[in-house]
Amino acid sequence: MAYQAGGQRPAPRPVPESPEAQAYLQDYATLVEAVPFPSVVLDHRWDVVVSNSAFASLFREMSPHPTAMPCDNLLRFVLFHPDAGSVLCDHESLWCLPMLAQFSSAVERCAHDHGLQAIRREIAQDPIMEAAFRQGLPHWIRVAGEAALEQDGVVRPVRHPDPRWGVTDCRVVDETPPTLRELGYRRLTLVLRETRRERSRPRGARSAVAHLRVVPTPEA
C-alpha cells in the first residue's frame, strides 16, 4: 500500500516488505507533508508512492480519470489526462516531450517491465502521440541534447488554482536521499516562484529574497 500524506486515499501499489523500509517511508511521508511546495515520491514507473497536501492542492481541480490522476501516476497524468494542460503550461513542449524522453530511456533500461510496457501500448494506441514518440522525440533529443533528460533544476510554467500563485514558474528540484534511491524511488519538489507578488512590489522596496554579495576585506 502506498503512503499518501495529507489525508489522501492510499493507492493500491506495493511497497517494500521490509518493516524498516516501511517505517522509513512512513516517517518520510511526514517530512514531505511538512514541505510548503508540491512534493512527490515516485517509483521507476512514475507511480506515486508519497505526495503531500501542496501537491494535491496544485491538481485539486482535475476532473476524474480512470488511469491518469496525478496522485496515482504522474507520467500517465502528463501524457493522457485531457486537463493536464490547464495546470502544466506549455504542456506539450515543456512537460510532455521531456517526460516522453525520460520514459523512452526507462523503457530501454527496463524493457520487460509490465507497467512501463502498458504505458507504451497506450501511447501506441494514440496516432498523434505515437508519431511524437517515434519521430518527433528523437529529433527533439538531438536538438535539446541528453541534458534534456535531466529533471533536476529545470524551470517550467504552471497555473496554480490558488490565485495567490496563479500563473507562475516552478523549479523542479530532485531531493532524493541515498536511502530513498536504494528503495528505487526518487523525490521531486516543485518550488513555486511568487512572480505575481514580485511584480506588484512597490518600486524601491527591498526584496525578501536573500542575495549573495561580495564583502570587501578590511585593510590591515
C-alpha positions in Angstrom: 0.0 0.0 0.0 1.4 3.4 -0.9 1.8 6.1 1.6 -0.3 9.3 0.9 0.4 12.2 3.2 -2.2 14.8 3.9 -5.2 12.6 4.2 -5.4 11.4 0.6 -6.7 7.9 -0.1 -3.9 5.2 -0.3 -3.2 3.8 -3.7 -3.1 0.0 -4.1 0.5 -0.3 -5.1 3.2 -2.4 -3.5 5.8 -1.0 -1.1 8.9 -2.8 0.2 8.1 -5.6 2.5 10.9 -4.8 4.9 9.5 -3.3 8.2 12.5 -1.0 8.3 11.7 0.3 4.8 8.0 0.7 5.6 8.9 2.7 8.8 11.3 4.9 6.8 8.6 5.6 4.2 6.1 6.5 6.9 8.5 8.9 8.5 9.5 10.3 5.1 5.8 10.9 4.3 5.6 13.1 7.5 8.7 15.0 6.3 7.2 15.5 2.8 3.9 16.7 4.2 5.8 19.5 6.1 7.1 21.0 2.9 5.0 24.0 1.7 5.7 23.3 -2.0 4.2 20.4 -4.1 6.4 17.4 -3.4 6.1 13.8 -4.6 8.0 10.5 -4.3 7.8 8.3 -7.5 8.9 4.8 -8.4 10.5 3.9 -11.7 7.1 3.7 -13.4 6.2 7.2 -12.1 3.7 5.6 -9.7 3.1 8.0 -6.8 4.4 6.5 -3.5 4.2 9.6 -1.3 2.7 13.0 -2.0 1.9 16.0 0.2 -1.1 18.3 0.5 0.6 21.0 -1.5 0.9 18.5 -4.4 -2.8 17.6 -4.1 -3.7 21.3 -4.0 -1.9 22.1 -7.3 -4.1 19.5 -9.0 -7.2 19.8 -7.0 -9.4 20.9 -9.9 -8.6 18.0 -12.2 -11.6 16.1 -13.4 -11.8 12.3 -12.6 -9.9 10.0 -15.0 -9.8 6.2 -14.7 -6.0 5.8 -15.2 -4.3 9.2 -15.3 -4.8 11.0 -12.0 -1.8 13.0 -10.8 -1.8 11.4 -7.3 -1.7 7.9 -8.9 0.8 8.1 -11.7 2.5 11.3 -12.7 3.6 10.2 -16.2 0.1 8.9 -17.1 -1.3 12.3 -15.9 1.1 14.3 -18.1 0.5 12.2 -21.2 -3.1 11.1 -21.0 -5.2 13.4 -18.8 -7.2 15.8 -21.0 -7.0 18.6 -18.4 -3.2 18.3 -17.7 -2.5 21.5 -19.8 -4.8 23.5 -17.6 -2.1 23.3 -14.8 1.0 22.4 -16.7 1.5 25.4 -19.0 3.2 24.9 -22.4 2.1 21.4 -21.8 3.3 19.6 -25.0 6.7 21.3 -25.4 7.8 21.7 -21.7 6.1 18.8 -20.0 5.1 16.1 -22.5 8.3 15.9 -24.6 10.7 15.8 -21.6 8.7 13.2 -19.9 8.4 11.1 -23.1 12.2 11.3 -23.4 12.6 10.1 -19.8 10.0 7.4 -20.4 11.9 6.2 -23.6 15.1 5.9 -21.5 13.3 4.0 -18.8 11.8 1.5 -21.3 15.3 0.9 -22.7 16.6 0.2 -19.2 13.6 -2.0 -18.1 12.4 -3.5 -21.4 10.4 -6.2 -19.6 8.7 -4.1 -17.0 4.9 -4.8 -17.4 3.9 -1.3 -16.0 6.1 0.6 -18.5 5.0 -1.7 -21.4 1.4 -0.9 -20.6 2.1 2.8 -20.9 4.0 2.1 -24.1 0.9 0.2 -25.6 -1.3 3.1 -24.6 1.0 5.6 -26.4 0.8 3.3 -29.5 -3.0 3.5 -29.5 -2.9 7.3 -30.0 -1.7 8.0 -33.5 -0.5 11.6 -32.7 1.4 10.6 -29.6 2.9 7.5 -31.3 4.1 9.8 -34.1 5.6 12.1 -31.5 7.3 9.2 -29.7 8.8 7.6 -32.9 9.6 10.7 -35.0 9.4 13.9 -33.0 11.1 12.7 -29.9 14.4 11.6 -31.5 14.7 14.9 -33.3 13.9 16.8 -30.1 16.6 14.9 -28.1 19.1 15.6 -30.9 18.3 19.3 -30.7 17.9 19.6 -26.9 20.8 17.3 -26.0 21.0 14.5 -23.5 20.8 17.1 -20.7 17.1 17.5 -21.5 16.6 14.1 -19.9 17.5 15.5 -16.5 14.7 16.9 -14.4 16.7 18.5 -11.5 16.9 22.2 -11.9 14.6 22.8 -14.8 12.2 25.7 -14.6 8.7 25.2 -16.0 5.5 27.2 -16.0 2.4 26.1 -14.0 -1.1 27.5 -13.4 -2.0 27.1 -9.8 -5.7 27.1 -8.9 -4.9 29.2 -5.8 -4.9 32.9 -7.0 -2.1 33.6 -4.6 0.1 31.8 -7.1 -1.8 32.0 -10.3 0.4 31.5 -13.4 3.9 31.2 -12.3 7.1 29.2 -12.7 8.4 26.3 -10.7 11.8 24.9 -10.4 11.9 21.1 -10.3 14.3 20.0 -7.6 15.4 16.4 -7.2 15.7 15.8 -3.4 16.3 12.1 -3.4 18.4 10.9 -0.4 20.5 7.7 -0.7 18.1 5.6 1.3 15.2 6.5 -0.9 17.3 5.9 -4.0 18.2 2.4 -2.7 14.5 1.6 -2.4 14.1 2.5 -6.1 12.3 5.8 -5.6 13.0 9.5 -6.3 11.6 12.6 -4.8 10.7 15.7 -6.8 9.7 19.1 -5.4 8.2 21.9 -7.5 9.5 25.1 -5.9 6.9 27.7 -6.9 8.0 31.2 -7.6 5.9 34.1 -6.3 6.3 36.1 -9.5 3.0 37.9 -9.1 4.0 39.2 -5.7 7.3 40.3 -7.1 5.7 42.3 -9.9 3.4 44.1 -7.5 6.2 45.0 -5.2 6.5 48.9 -4.9 9.4 50.4 -6.7 12.4 50.8 -4.3 11.1 48.2 -1.9 13.7 45.6 -0.8 13.2 42.1 -1.9 12.8 39.4 0.8 14.9 37.0 -1.3 18.4 36.6 0.0 21.3 37.6 -2.3 24.9 36.8 -2.2 27.3 39.7 -2.3 31.0 40.3 -2.1 32.0 41.9 1.1 35.4 43.7 0.9 38.0 42.5 3.3 39.1 45.3 5.8 42.6 46.5 5.2 45.1 45.7 7.9 
